[in-house]
Amino acid sequence: MPPDAEPDSGSAPQLPDGALRSALEFVVLVVAAGQKTRPPLVFPAGLKPYLKFQALPGAALAKVRAVVDADADFLRRLGTVATTDLVDDVGMLWLTRPDGWLAEAAALAEAQAAAQQADDAATVLRREQKRREAAEAAAARWRVDLVLAREQLDDERRERANAETALRQARADLATARARIAEVERMAQRKVAGAEMVGARAEAIDHDLAALRADLAAVTEARDAALAERAAVHTGGPVDLERVRVLLTEALTLAKGASPKARRKQRKPLAVPGGVYLDSDAATAHLLRSADAVVLVDGYNVAKLGWPTLTLEQQRTKCIDAAENLARRWGTLVHIVFDGASVVGATADRRRLVRVSYSPEGVTADDVLRAEVASIDADRPVVVVTNDQAVLADVRVAGANTVSSDAFLAAARR
């Protein structure tokens, strides 16, 4: 049996209606006081006829009791605001209904009946006045609870409005995303159609590539023949590398069916950004890190300037390490040329980022630099690093940019 329900009359002690007078009159006083608040206190309709009474007549006790017992939620709310200042012990047990409350209330009711016989009328009036004041205070507290509940309801309504706004925005975003997906799908379909066209073009490119490979084989054969001829004519003497380059160019021109006298396209040097001095660090950095530029380095010209106290082998190593550092930082394509392929250790270095070569026997690194500038495609920028004035003058005429060995070292060491 739930603790808030009264047992059947035959199974437990009975609690007279008169013993609950303080609790029942407290109920009426709380409801009456609650009607003066705005908004008024909500109460069972069955209590309305009794709100005009200051003290309940004996006949009304049972009816008020029945109305309260029929509304469990209203009864629980009364129990939360009732205190011993407002209600006697029997009434508190009836309102709060803890375990075993009925037997305890019946015993207290008998004791109170005996005690009430000794109380005079003045004492009763004072007690009733005190209870009335306490009931009004309880009704005020109830009003506060109602205001708090309404504020909570307003907060929940605002949260719901915000959630609905977010939902509408999410739906709009979803519609936008779907439209974007449809557009991407249309673009993909167009790309597929384009890929089919590219496939047809690829076949034509493969055909042209095969022809170019045949041309390259013819050029390679012409180069080997030219080198063999020059070696036979100049046995024991220096090799004219620039002449070999010229022969190779002529062979390539003949392989493509063009006239050997066709003029070579003139290289244009890289432009330096406005406001930058030609010999400044900014100009050096701009030239050395330019896209697709080939940086040709006069090896010993840089190495002897940068590490004059070291051996030649150590100078070469230091120079290559510095160039590696620059290539790693800026992605620069660097080709270092040293004098003398017969130098001990000249073929020992195999660098991942920097190309290192040595001039053939009888050919200086300066001549190799000039020949490299002449052989590189004129559409590709070339930057030559040296302090040799003769080399600088020749490569500038060929359209190459120049950087001093001092500036190159400063950039590589940063």
N, C-alpha and C positions, 0 to 999 in steps of 0.2 A: 504493500500500500504506500503511495507517495506520501512524504512527510507533510505536504500542504493540504491533505484531504482529511476530513473528520471521519472517524469510524462509525459504523452502524450503531444505533442506539442500544442494541442488545449485546454488543461485544466489548464495550469499554465504558469508562465513567462518562457521564454527561456533564456539559458545561452550560449552566443557565445563561439566558440572554442578559439578565441583570448583571452577572459577573463581568460582562464585556462592555458595560456602559462607557467606561473611559475610552476604550478603543473605538466604539461606534460613534460616540460624540466627536472624537478626534477626526474620524473620517468625514463627518458632516462639516466640521469647522474648516478642515483643509479644503474641501470642495468649495465651500462658501467663500473663503478667502481667495481661492483661485479664480473666482468669477470677477474679481475686481482687477485682475491683471489684464494686459493686452499683449497677445490674444488670451482669451480666457482659458482656464484649465479644462481639459477634456475629462469627462467622468461618465459613469454608467447612468443612463436616463432614469433608472428606477430610484435614484437618490434625489431627484429634483424636488419632489413634494416635501422633503424634510429640511431643505436648506434654510427655511425661515425660523427654525426652532433654535433657541439658545441652549435649551436642554431637551433632549428627546423624551417624549412620554413613554411610559412602559410598553404601550401597545406597538410603538414604532420600532423598538429594539430588534424584534425578530425579523421585521421586514428589511431593515437596513442590513442586518446580518446576512440575510439570504441574498440580497443584491451583491454584497461584497464577495461572498463565497462563490457566487456564480461567475465572477470575473477574475480568473487567476492572475492575469497580467496586472490588473489594477491593484490586486491584493499585494503582489510582489513589490510594486512601486511604492505603496504605502509603507511596507516594511522597511524600505531603504531610507525613508525620511523620519520614521518614528523613533523617538528616544524615550528614556525613562522619565525625562522632564515633562513629556507630553502625555504619556500613557503609563498606566500602572503595570505591574509585573504580569498580571493575567492577560491584559490586553496585548502586551508585547509578545507573549508566547503565541497568542492567537494570530497576530499579524505576521510574525516571522516564521513560526511553525518549525522549530528544530525537531530532531528525533526525540520521541517520548514526551512531546509538549503537552498532550492532552491530559495525561495523568498528573503532571506537575501543575498544570493550570487549574485542574479541579481541586487539588489540595490547597493551592493558594486562594482560590475563590472562597473556600470554606473559612479560611483564616481571615480573609478580608471582610466577609460578612459579619464575623464576630467583632472585628475592629471598627467597622463602620457604625455599629450601634452606639459606640462611645463617642463618636465625633459629633460636634454641635453644628448648627446650621452655618455659622460664620466660617468655620473651617472648610466646609464644603464649598461655599461661595469663593473663597480665596483659591481653593484648588481648581475650581472650574475656570476662574479668570486666568490663572496661570496657564492652564491647558489651552484656552482660547488664544492667548498671545503666542504660545509655542506653535499652535496650528497655523497661525498666520505666517510665522517665520518659515515653517515647513513648506507652505504654499509658495513663498517667495523663492525658496531653494528649488522647488519644482519648476518654477518659472525660468530660473537660470538654466536648468537642464534643458528646457524646451528651446531657449534661445540658442544654446550651444548646438543642439541637434539641428536647428534650422540653418545655422552657419555651416555645419558639416554638409547638409544637403545642398546648399548653394555652391560649396567647393566642388562637390561631386558633379553638379550640373556644369560648372565651368570646365572641369576636366573632360567631361563628355563632349562639350562643344569643341574643345581643342582637339580631341581625338577625331571627331568628325571632320574638322578642317584638315588635319594631317592625312586622313583617309582620302579626302577629295584630291589633295595634292599628290598623294601616292598614285592614285588612279590616273591623274593627268601625266605624271612621269612615266607610268607604264605605257600609256598611249603613245607618248613621244618615243620611248624605247622601241616599241613595236614598229613605229613608222621608220625609225633608223635601221632596224633589222631588215625591213622590207627593202630599203634603199641599198643596204650593203649586199643583199641577195641579188638585186638587179645589177649592181656593179660587178659582182662575181660572175654573173652570167655573161656580161659584156667582156670580162677578162678571159673567160673560157673561149669565147668566140675569137678574141684577139690572139689567144695562144694557138689556135688552129692556123691562123694566118702566119704566126711566127714559125710554126713547124714547116710550112711551105718555104718560107724564106731561109730557114736553117739548111734545107737541102741545097739551096743555091749557094749559101755560104760555104758548105762543105765542099762543093765543087770548086769554088774559088780558092779555098784553102789548099786543096790538092794541087792546084796550079801554082800557088805560091811556094809550096814545098818543093815542087819540081824546079822552080826558079832558084830557090835557095841551094838546092843540090848543085845546080849549074854554077852559081856564084862561088860556092865552096870549092868546086873543082878549079875554077879560074883563079881563086886566091892561092891555092896550093901551087898551081903552075907558076904564078907570078913570084911567089916566095922562092921557089926552086930556081927560077931564072935569075933572080937578084942574088941569091946565094952563090950561084955558079960564077957570075960576073965579078962579084966582090969578095972572093974567097980570101979570108985572112984580114979583111978590112971592115970598117964600120958599116952596119946595115942602114940604108936610107929608109927609115920607117915611114916617113911622110910619103915617100914615093910608093911604098907598098899600099898605103891607104888610098892614094890616088888611083893605082891600078885596080884595087878592089872596087872602088866607086865606079870606075869605067866598066868593070866586068858586070856589076849589078845593072848598070844602065843598058848594056848590050843585051843582057838576059831578058830585060823587059821590052826590048825592041826600040829603045829611045836612042837619040843621037848622043855619042860620047862627048860632044861639045855642049850638051845642055847645061845651062847655068844652074848652080846649086842655090837653093833658097837661102837668103841672108837671115841669120839669127838676130832677134831683137833682145837687148838686155832687159832684165827685170826693172820695173819702175819702183822707186822708193816712195813710200807714202809722203804726202805733203807735210811740211813742218819738221821733217826728220833730216838731220845732217848726214851726208854720205859716209863720213868716217866715225859716226857715233855708234854706241853699243846697240841702240835701237835699230839702226840700219843693218848692222852685222847680223843681229838676231832675225830680222825680216828676211834677209837673203839666205841665211843658212837653214831656215825652217820653211822656206817656200815649197809649196806642193809640187811634186814631180821634178824638182831641181836636182841635178847631179853636182855634188861638191867634189872637185878634184883638188887634192892636197899635195903640195911639193914637200915630200916626206922629210928629207934631211934639212930643208930650209926651216921647217917648223921645229923639228927635233933638236937641232943644234942651238936654236934660239931659246927653246924652253928649258933644256937640260944640258948646258954646255960642259959641265964637269963630269958627266957620265961617259961610259964607253959607247961606241956606235951601236952595239947590240942593245944596251940598256936604253939609249936614246930612242931607238926604234920601238921598243916595247912601251915606253912611256907615251910616245906619240900615238901609238895605236890605241892604248888604254884611254887616252883623253878623247880620241875620236869616237871610240865605243860609247863613252859616257854621253857625248853630245848626241849621237845617233839614238841612243836609248831614250833620252829625254824628249827629243823633238821629232823622232822618226825620220831623221835626215839620211839620204842615200849618199854615203861617203866612199870615195875611192882614193886611197893613198898610194903614191908612186914614189919608190925609192930608187936610187941609182944602183945598178949592178946586180944582175941575176946570179953572178958567180960568188956573191958574198956568202960566207958560211952562215947557215941558218936562214937564208933568204926565203926558203919555202916552208919554214917550220910553222908559221902562224896560219891558222885557219879560223878566222873570226866569223861569228854568226851575223853580225850587223854591218861590219865594215869590210870592204873589199881592199886587199893589199896586193900590189904587184911591184915587180922590179924591172927596170929597163934592161933590154937585151944587151949582150956584150957589144961594146962600141957605140952604144946609144945612151944619151944622157936622159935623166928624168925630165929635164926641161923640154926636150924634143917629144918625149912621150906625152907630156901634158898638152903641147901644141897639137899633136896628132889626135889625141882624144877629143879635144874641143872640135876639131874639124870633122871627126867621124860621127859624133853624136847628132841625132836628128835636130834640124834647125828649129823645130817647133818646141823642143824641150829646153828649159832654162839650164844654163851651166854657170857655176860659180867656181872660180879658181882661187886657191889660197896659196900665196907666196909673197915674198918680199923682193923677188928677182925682178928688176925693172924691165929687163928685156922681155921676159915672159909676160909680164903684165901688159906691156905695150902690144905684143902680138895677139894675145887672147882678147883684148878689148876690141881690136880691129875686127876680130871674128865674132863679135856680138856677145861675148861672155861678160858676166859681172865678176868683180874681183874683191877679195877681202885680204887684208894684210895678215901675215903670220901672227903678229902681236894680237890683233883683234880676235883671231881664231882661238888662240891660247886662252885669252881672257874669257871667251864664251864657253869653251870646253871645261875650264876649271871652276866655273860658277856652280 
